[in-house]
Amino acid sequence: MAEKNNITFEEAMEQLEQIVERLEEGDVPLEESIDLFQQGMALSKVCHTKLQNIEQKMDTIMKDNGEAAPFIIQEEEK
């Protein structure tokens, strides 16, 4: 597994998906299952942290004139 601090969100998600697929096969020995589960939890934490960081960045965006402004999602009217 790549160093967790240098892994991208996409890489972490891909590795997490591989772990889930492996565990869903059902023929994984108990010790390996526990190791895979721990790796999956670590990858899940990496993904969560990266999403939180992006969310914080998106809370404030820059206007064309360089001033900071809150990020507001405008919903389409139906």
Secondary structure, DSSP 8 states (H G I E B T S, - for coil): ---TTT--HHHHHHHHHHHHHHHHTS---HHHHHHHHHHHHHHHHHHHHHHHHHHHHHHEEE-TTS-EEE--------
